[in-house]
Amino acid sequence: MAQRSGKRAFLAGMALLALLGCLRPVHAVVLEVKEGNVSCIIADLSANFSVLYSLSSGTGTAQLVLPSSAEVDKGSRCGNTSLSPLLVASFGNGHSLSLGFFRNETKYGVGTLNVTFNLNDNVTFPDAKSKDPLNASSSSTGILAQLNTTYRCMSTSRVVMDGVNVTFTNMRVEAYVKANNLSKEETVCAADASATTTSAPKTTPVTTTPVTTTPVPTMAPGNPLPGNYNVTNQNGTCLLAAMGLQLNFTYFSAVRNKTVQDIVNLQPNVTKSSGSCEASSATLILMYERTNLTFTFTLNSTVKKYHLSALGVDASLPDMTAPFSASNATLDVLRGTLGKSYMCNSKQTLVVSDRFSVNTFRLQVQPFGVSNNQFGAAEECQLDEDNMLIPIIVGAALAGLVLIVLIAYLIGRKRSHAGYQTI
């Protein structure tokens, strides 16, 4: 009996250890850049990558994880007066992730994120059309902290690039390290700060408690200029869009120390587009300065109808105390028919969250069934039809009023003539 009880206790202990093992961060990697015996950059994080690449026919998506075997590359440096600190991590079969740091008088952060993937890695990128390295970069990482503190973000944070998404979790990173170890004082990302009900000792949250709960609006910049955007695949242009876009943010201002409402117009001449087209889904990604917009369209092949099903934003405006992120995957707007375009010249507002929305102007979009790089026949939105109907109704009412006045005049004139008849 004692032997059986001991066996049960052993199995229970093993199960508990297995459970604890599952709860630990998966693929956590510790990377450290040194000059001699002095550390200048320390990063403890988990990361995974979603990479869109061209196949011999069509497109494919590869999923990679930064493995625990990742190593600090010799291209890493602590930096000097002319060169910024750089952390380069090599992993897998010729892949790399690099974080370039910057600093000012009070803060430091990751100013550039670069990734390189070796498409000759046939296991990770089977049937890749090109064997040239695939590179992507972003200057909008959202990693910003007070000097002499550790940047901590246990929550999921995502950096969207051209064809590549990088997702970080369980992140603790510090550059310009003072004592060969991560600082005990921390700058906490907004997502972690909002999820914590009590502040941890010696913690400096990125977000400051607002002095007012009423957002302060900024001056509207006027209607945005319309831009032309497209997505191509191996068969040519697969998504067309023409529209003016106005972004409405509500965030806490570092300069004014209060919650503000900011309006940003996308400038087409400096906005880049990318994305992907699949059989039943299409994605348009717009990159404007430090803001990425992702539109996802879904096609119901049974009824041959499509609609905008999701819209997300990742932004890091200069006045923001923390990176801004919002998404809505339950949309059912911009509905059109396969092979035709959806058109709406009137202003439309696409609500993503209570802190972010998008205004569209002079919009025409076709995410499926594009032929000869041209929009199909346009299906007008209800707003445009209503706007056309109102002048018709007003015109008809005025015409009716004129007709009534004319008839009344003629009747009155006839009666007047009747009063002067000869007796």
Backbone torsions as a table, in degrees:
resi	resn	phi	psi	omega
1	MET	NA	-45.0	179.8
2	ALA	-62.8	-37.6	-180.0
3	GLN	-65.3	-40.6	179.5
4	ARG	-66.2	-40.8	178.6
5	SER	-63.6	-39.8	178.5
6	GLY	-64.6	-36.5	179.0
7	LYS	-66.6	-41.8	179.0
8	ARG	-63.2	-42.1	179.5
9	ALA	-63.0	-38.6	178.9
10	PHE	-63.4	-46.5	-179.6
11	LEU	-64.1	-39.9	178.8
12	ALA	-64.1	-39.4	178.7
13	GLY	-64.6	-41.7	178.7
14	MET	-64.1	-39.7	178.8
15	ALA	-63.6	-40.8	178.9
16	LEU	-64.3	-42.4	178.2
17	LEU	-62.8	-39.5	178.5
18	ALA	-64.1	-41.1	178.8
19	LEU	-63.6	-44.7	178.3
20	LEU	-62.5	-36.7	177.5
21	GLY	-63.8	-37.1	179.2
22	CYS	-68.7	-29.1	-177.6
23	LEU	-79.5	-15.1	-179.8
24	ARG	-74.2	152.1	178.3
25	PRO	-57.3	133.9	-178.7
26	VAL	-84.8	135.0	176.4
27	HIS	57.2	37.1	174.1
28	ALA	-67.7	136.1	-175.7
29	VAL	-125.5	134.4	174.6
30	VAL	-109.2	121.8	-178.5
31	LEU	-123.8	136.8	-174.5
32	GLU	-140.4	126.5	177.2
33	VAL	-102.0	130.2	-176.3
34	LYS	-129.7	154.1	165.3
35	GLU	-119.8	105.5	-171.5
36	GLY	69.0	-123.2	178.3
37	ASN	-102.3	9.6	-175.9
38	VAL	-104.2	123.6	178.2
39	SER	-85.1	139.8	177.8
40	CYS	-122.2	-23.9	176.3
41	ILE	-135.3	130.4	175.1
42	ILE	-131.5	129.7	178.9
43	ALA	-133.7	128.6	175.7
44	ASP	-125.2	107.6	-170.7
45	LEU	-157.1	167.7	170.2
46	SER	-121.0	142.8	-178.7
47	ALA	-148.4	143.9	170.1
48	ASN	-134.0	159.7	-172.4
49	PHE	-129.1	139.1	171.4
50	SER	-117.5	118.7	-171.1
51	VAL	-122.1	124.1	176.2
52	LEU	-93.3	126.2	-178.8
53	TYR	-140.6	159.5	-176.8
54	SER	-84.3	135.2	174.9
55	LEU	-99.4	175.3	174.8
56	SER	-59.4	-32.5	172.9
57	SER	-143.2	109.0	179.6
58	GLY	99.7	-162.9	179.2
59	THR	-128.0	153.4	178.2
60	GLY	-129.5	163.3	178.4
61	THR	-125.6	125.7	178.2
62	ALA	-106.9	140.1	178.0
63	GLN	-113.1	123.1	-179.9
64	LEU	-124.8	153.8	175.7
65	VAL	-122.8	137.6	174.5
66	LEU	-69.9	110.8	-172.9
67	PRO	-79.9	162.5	178.3
68	SER	-66.0	-16.2	179.3
69	SER	-84.4	-0.4	179.2
70	ALA	-57.9	143.1	-176.4
71	GLU	-125.4	152.7	175.1
72	VAL	-72.5	123.4	-176.9
73	ASP	-77.9	156.2	-179.8
74	LYS	-67.4	-14.0	176.3
75	GLY	-75.8	-7.3	178.0
76	SER	-69.3	154.5	-179.7
77	ARG	-154.7	156.9	174.8
78	CYS	-84.2	-21.6	177.7
79	GLY	89.9	168.6	177.5
80	ASN	-151.6	-158.2	-176.7
81	THR	-66.0	-24.3	-178.1
82	SER	-109.7	-15.5	-178.5
83	LEU	-124.1	133.9	178.8
84	SER	-80.9	156.1	176.1
85	PRO	-60.5	144.7	-176.9
86	LEU	-142.4	128.8	174.5
87	LEU	-111.2	119.8	177.6
88	VAL	-118.5	120.8	179.3
89	ALA	-110.4	124.6	176.9
90	SER	-99.1	139.6	179.9
91	PHE	-154.2	160.2	177.3
92	GLY	60.4	-148.2	-176.6
93	ASN	-95.4	70.4	175.2
94	GLY	88.1	23.9	178.5
95	HIS	-102.4	156.9	-179.0
96	SER	-151.1	153.7	174.6
97	LEU	-130.3	130.6	179.6
98	SER	-130.6	142.2	178.2
99	LEU	-122.0	118.8	177.9
100	GLY	-102.2	126.8	-173.1
101	PHE	-101.3	156.7	173.7
102	PHE	-138.9	167.7	177.0
103	ARG	-151.9	156.8	168.5
104	ASN	-128.1	-155.1	-174.8
105	GLU	-68.3	-28.8	-174.2
106	THR	-124.3	-19.4	-173.5
107	LYS	-132.3	163.2	171.1
108	TYR	-138.5	165.2	179.5
109	GLY	-171.7	179.9	176.2
110	VAL	-93.4	110.0	-178.5
111	GLY	-86.4	-28.0	178.9
112	THR	-139.2	137.4	172.8
113	LEU	-121.6	125.3	179.9
114	ASN	-125.4	141.9	174.4
115	VAL	-130.6	144.5	176.7
116	THR	-133.0	132.0	179.8
117	PHE	-124.1	136.1	179.6
118	ASN	-88.3	105.7	-177.8
119	LEU	-73.6	-6.3	172.4
120	ASN	-75.1	-9.3	175.8
121	ASP	-74.7	90.5	-173.5
122	ASN	-68.4	-21.4	178.2
123	VAL	-72.4	-43.9	-178.7
124	THR	-81.8	-37.8	-177.8
125	PHE	-121.5	70.1	-178.3
126	PRO	-65.8	139.1	174.6
127	ASP	62.5	31.2	178.3
128	ALA	-66.8	134.3	-177.9
129	LYS	-69.1	-43.9	179.2
130	SER	-105.0	146.2	176.8
131	LYS	-105.1	4.1	177.1
132	ASP	-72.9	150.6	177.9
133	PRO	-59.3	142.8	177.5
134	LEU	-100.5	120.9	-177.3
135	ASN	-117.6	146.3	174.4
136	ALA	-149.6	150.6	-179.2
137	SER	-148.3	161.0	178.5
138	SER	-150.5	142.2	174.1
139	SER	-105.4	9.9	-178.9
140	SER	-119.7	78.3	-175.9
141	THR	-97.6	-24.2	-178.5
142	GLY	77.5	4.5	-179.6
143	ILE	-91.1	105.1	-175.9
144	LEU	-144.8	133.3	-175.7
145	ALA	-147.0	161.5	173.3
146	GLN	-70.1	144.5	176.5
147	LEU	-58.1	145.9	178.0
148	ASN	65.8	25.0	171.4
149	THR	-130.1	159.4	175.2
150	THR	-90.6	130.8	173.2
151	TYR	-78.0	121.6	-178.0
152	ARG	-122.3	130.4	175.6
153	CYS	-149.3	94.5	178.1
154	MET	-75.7	-23.1	179.4
155	SER	-71.7	167.0	178.0
156	THR	-77.1	130.6	174.3
157	SER	-130.3	142.1	-172.0
158	ARG	-125.5	137.0	174.1
159	VAL	-114.5	121.0	-177.0
160	VAL	-100.2	126.4	178.1
161	MET	-126.3	-175.7	-178.3
162	ASP	-71.6	97.5	178.0
163	GLY	82.3	-0.1	-177.4
164	VAL	-134.7	131.8	171.5
165	ASN	-114.6	132.2	175.3
166	VAL	-115.1	124.7	-178.7
167	THR	-115.6	120.1	179.3
168	PHE	-102.9	146.6	171.1
169	THR	-143.4	160.6	175.7
170	ASN	49.8	48.5	-173.3
171	MET	-96.4	129.5	169.1
172	ARG	-136.8	115.8	-174.7
173	VAL	-142.2	146.0	177.5
174	GLU	-149.4	133.8	171.4
175	ALA	-110.9	166.1	-176.8
176	TYR	57.4	44.6	-177.2
177	VAL	-64.5	140.0	-176.9
178	LYS	-97.2	-39.6	-169.0
179	ALA	-122.2	34.0	177.2
180	ASN	59.2	18.8	179.4
181	ASN	-156.7	160.4	177.1
182	LEU	-62.5	139.6	179.8
183	SER	-66.4	147.9	176.0
184	LYS	-73.7	-29.5	175.3
185	GLU	-79.0	140.3	-172.6
186	GLU	-127.9	146.5	166.1
187	THR	-102.6	116.4	-172.4
188	VAL	-96.0	135.8	179.3
189	CYS	-66.8	160.4	-175.6
190	ALA	-60.4	-38.8	-178.3
191	ALA	-63.6	-41.0	177.9
192	ASP	-69.1	-39.7	-177.6
193	ALA	-64.2	-39.2	-179.3
194	SER	-73.3	-22.4	-179.2
195	ALA	-88.0	-8.0	-177.6
196	THR	-105.5	128.3	-177.9
197	THR	-85.6	-26.1	178.0
198	THR	-125.3	143.6	-178.3
199	SER	-78.5	138.7	176.8
200	ALA	-78.3	152.9	178.7
201	PRO	-61.0	145.7	176.6
202	LYS	54.6	42.3	179.4
203	THR	-119.7	132.2	178.4
204	THR	-110.4	97.6	179.7
205	PRO	-64.4	147.6	177.7
206	VAL	-67.4	-39.7	-177.2
207	THR	-88.2	134.0	177.4
208	THR	-96.1	143.5	179.8
209	THR	-61.3	122.8	-177.2
210	PRO	-62.7	144.0	176.7
211	VAL	-83.9	-11.4	177.3
212	THR	-144.9	148.0	178.8
213	THR	-97.6	-4.4	179.7
214	THR	-93.7	115.5	-179.3
215	PRO	-61.7	140.6	177.9
216	VAL	-97.8	115.4	-177.3
217	PRO	-75.1	148.5	173.5
218	THR	-98.0	168.0	-178.2
219	MET	-68.8	132.7	-179.4
220	ALA	-66.3	136.4	-176.6
221	PRO	-84.7	3.7	-175.5
222	GLY	88.9	174.4	-178.4
223	ASN	-67.7	142.8	-178.9
224	PRO	-77.5	157.0	174.5
225	LEU	-73.7	141.3	177.4
226	PRO	-75.0	142.9	177.8
227	GLY	-124.4	157.7	177.8
228	ASN	-109.3	126.3	-177.2
229	TYR	-131.5	151.7	179.0
230	ASN	-151.9	162.3	174.8
231	VAL	-126.8	135.0	-179.9
232	THR	-121.4	152.1	171.1
233	ASN	-133.9	-163.2	-175.5
234	GLN	-64.4	-19.5	179.6
235	ASN	-95.3	3.5	-178.2
236	GLY	108.4	-154.7	-179.2
237	THR	-70.2	126.0	-177.6
238	CYS	-116.8	-11.8	178.1
239	LEU	-145.2	132.8	177.5
240	LEU	-123.7	140.8	176.9
241	ALA	-148.5	137.2	173.5
242	ALA	-134.5	122.6	-174.5
243	MET	-171.9	154.9	167.7
244	GLY	-100.7	135.4	-173.7
245	LEU	-124.2	134.5	179.0
246	GLN	-127.6	123.1	-175.2
247	LEU	-102.1	132.6	-178.9
248	ASN	-114.1	109.3	-178.6
249	PHE	-106.5	144.5	166.0
250	THR	-122.9	117.6	-175.5
251	TYR	-152.7	169.8	179.7
252	PHE	-88.6	122.9	-176.5
253	SER	-84.8	129.0	178.1
254	ALA	-72.5	-33.7	-177.4
255	VAL	-75.6	-46.5	-175.3
256	ARG	-91.6	-7.7	177.3
257	ASN	56.3	42.6	177.9
258	LYS	-158.8	164.9	177.2
259	THR	-76.8	130.8	-176.7
260	VAL	-127.1	159.3	171.2
261	GLN	-109.5	119.5	-176.8
262	ASP	-116.1	141.4	179.9
263	ILE	-117.9	126.5	-177.5
264	VAL	-124.6	125.5	174.2
265	ASN	-93.4	128.9	175.0
266	LEU	-70.8	132.8	177.8
267	GLN	-97.2	112.0	-173.5
268	PRO	-58.1	-33.7	-174.9
269	ASN	-69.5	-17.2	178.4
270	VAL	-121.2	16.9	178.1
271	THR	-103.5	126.4	179.6
272	LYS	-101.4	147.7	179.8
273	SER	-122.8	147.6	174.4
274	SER	-154.0	-172.9	179.0
275	GLY	150.3	-161.7	-178.1
276	SER	-153.0	156.9	178.6
277	CYS	-129.3	124.2	174.7
278	GLU	-117.8	-178.9	-176.8
279	ALA	-62.6	-40.9	-175.9
280	SER	-122.8	6.9	177.7
281	SER	-146.6	149.6	178.1
282	ALA	-142.6	140.8	-176.7
283	THR	-125.7	132.6	174.2
284	LEU	-116.9	121.9	178.8
285	ILE	-112.4	124.5	177.4
286	LEU	-112.2	129.6	-177.3
287	MET	-117.9	113.1	-179.1
288	TYR	-127.1	112.5	-177.3
289	GLU	49.6	-114.7	-178.1
290	ARG	-105.6	32.2	-178.7
291	THR	-131.1	131.2	175.8
292	ASN	-119.6	127.2	176.5
293	LEU	-111.4	135.2	179.4
294	THR	-124.7	115.5	176.2
295	PHE	-102.1	130.3	177.6
296	THR	-120.8	123.0	178.8
297	PHE	-107.6	144.6	-179.8
298	THR	-123.0	138.0	179.5
299	LEU	-110.1	129.1	170.1
300	ASN	-94.4	99.9	-174.3
301	SER	-68.3	-20.1	-179.7
302	THR	-68.0	-47.0	-178.6
303	VAL	-101.4	-0.9	178.6
304	LYS	58.1	45.2	177.7
305	LYS	-124.9	145.7	177.1
306	TYR	-126.9	163.9	177.1
307	HIS	-158.9	161.7	172.8
308	LEU	-77.7	116.0	-174.6
309	SER	-103.6	-20.2	-178.6
310	ALA	-152.2	147.9	178.1
311	LEU	-146.4	129.2	-178.9
312	GLY	-136.5	158.0	179.3
313	VAL	-139.6	142.1	169.0
314	ASP	-129.8	122.5	-174.2
315	ALA	-141.1	155.3	175.1
316	SER	-144.9	77.5	179.9
317	LEU	-73.1	151.8	-174.4
318	PRO	-56.0	-32.6	-175.0
319	ASP	-89.8	-2.6	-178.1
320	MET	-76.8	140.2	177.1
321	THR	-80.4	-15.5	-179.2
322	ALA	-155.1	157.4	176.9
323	PRO	-57.8	146.2	-176.6
324	PHE	-108.8	133.4	179.1
325	SER	-144.9	135.2	177.4
326	ALA	-153.6	149.5	178.8
327	SER	-155.4	155.5	177.0
328	ASN	-143.2	114.8	-177.5
329	ALA	-106.0	19.6	-178.8
330	THR	-120.4	23.5	-178.7
331	LEU	-76.0	153.7	174.3
332	ASP	-147.1	67.8	-175.4
333	VAL	-132.3	176.0	-178.5
334	LEU	52.2	54.0	-174.8
335	ARG	-84.1	132.7	-180.0
336	GLY	-145.0	177.9	-178.5
337	THR	-105.9	141.3	179.0
338	LEU	-52.9	129.1	-179.6
339	GLY	89.5	-8.8	177.9
340	LYS	-118.7	161.3	179.2
341	SER	-101.1	154.6	175.2
342	TYR	-100.6	129.1	-177.1
343	MET	-126.9	137.9	175.6
344	CYS	-152.6	102.6	179.2
345	ASN	-75.4	-25.5	179.9
346	SER	-70.9	159.9	176.5
347	LYS	-70.4	129.5	174.3
348	GLN	-121.7	148.0	177.1
349	THR	-116.8	120.4	177.7
350	LEU	-101.3	110.4	-176.2
351	VAL	-87.1	120.1	178.5
352	VAL	-96.5	-45.9	177.6
353	SER	-155.6	-179.1	178.3
354	ASP	-72.5	-7.6	179.9
355	ARG	-112.2	-3.2	-176.2
356	PHE	-154.4	137.3	173.9
357	SER	-150.0	163.7	-179.0
358	VAL	-124.8	128.6	172.1
359	ASN	-97.5	131.6	177.3
360	THR	-111.3	144.2	179.3
361	PHE	-133.5	139.0	176.4
362	ARG	47.6	54.7	-174.0
363	LEU	-91.3	136.6	168.0
364	GLN	-143.5	126.2	-175.5
365	VAL	-141.9	145.0	174.8
366	GLN	-145.1	103.5	-176.5
367	PRO	-90.4	-8.7	-178.1
368	PHE	-141.4	150.4	173.4
369	GLY	68.6	31.4	177.7
370	VAL	-73.8	133.9	-178.9
371	SER	-127.2	132.8	176.4
372	ASN	57.4	33.0	177.4
373	ASN	57.2	29.0	-178.3
374	GLN	-131.5	151.6	175.3
375	PHE	-64.9	144.0	171.2
376	GLY	-78.2	-179.1	178.1
377	ALA	-53.3	136.7	-173.5
378	ALA	-84.9	135.9	170.0
379	GLU	-105.6	115.4	-174.1
380	GLU	-78.8	147.9	179.7
381	CYS	-75.9	163.8	-178.4
382	GLN	-63.4	-33.7	-179.9
383	LEU	-61.5	-43.3	178.8
384	ASP	-65.5	-39.6	179.2
385	GLU	-64.8	-40.4	178.2
386	ASP	-65.2	-40.5	-179.8
387	ASN	-66.2	-29.5	175.6
388	MET	-76.6	-33.5	-176.2
389	LEU	-71.5	-35.8	-177.6
390	ILE	-60.6	-49.2	177.3
391	PRO	-61.0	-34.7	179.2
392	ILE	-65.0	-44.6	179.7
393	ILE	-63.4	-45.2	179.7
394	VAL	-62.6	-42.9	179.0
395	GLY	-63.4	-41.7	178.9
396	ALA	-64.6	-39.6	178.8
397	ALA	-64.0	-43.1	178.5
398	LEU	-64.4	-41.4	178.1
399	ALA	-62.5	-40.6	178.0
400	GLY	-63.9	-39.9	179.1
401	LEU	-64.5	-42.8	177.4
402	VAL	-61.6	-41.4	179.8
403	LEU	-63.6	-41.3	179.0
404	ILE	-63.6	-43.5	178.8
405	VAL	-62.4	-42.5	179.7
406	LEU	-63.2	-43.9	179.3
407	ILE	-64.2	-42.6	178.5
408	ALA	-61.7	-38.9	178.8
409	TYR	-64.2	-44.3	-178.3
410	LEU	-65.5	-40.7	178.8
411	ILE	-63.7	-44.3	179.3
412	GLY	-63.1	-38.0	179.2
413	ARG	-67.1	-39.0	-179.8
414	LYS	-64.5	-41.6	179.1
415	ARG	-65.9	-35.0	179.9
416	SER	-64.9	-42.2	177.8
417	HIS	-66.3	-35.1	-179.5
418	ALA	-64.2	-29.2	-178.8
419	GLY	-71.3	-14.3	-177.6
420	TYR	-110.3	23.4	178.1
421	GLN	-66.9	144.3	179.0
422	THR	-72.4	134.7	179.6
423	ILE	-87.6	NA	NA
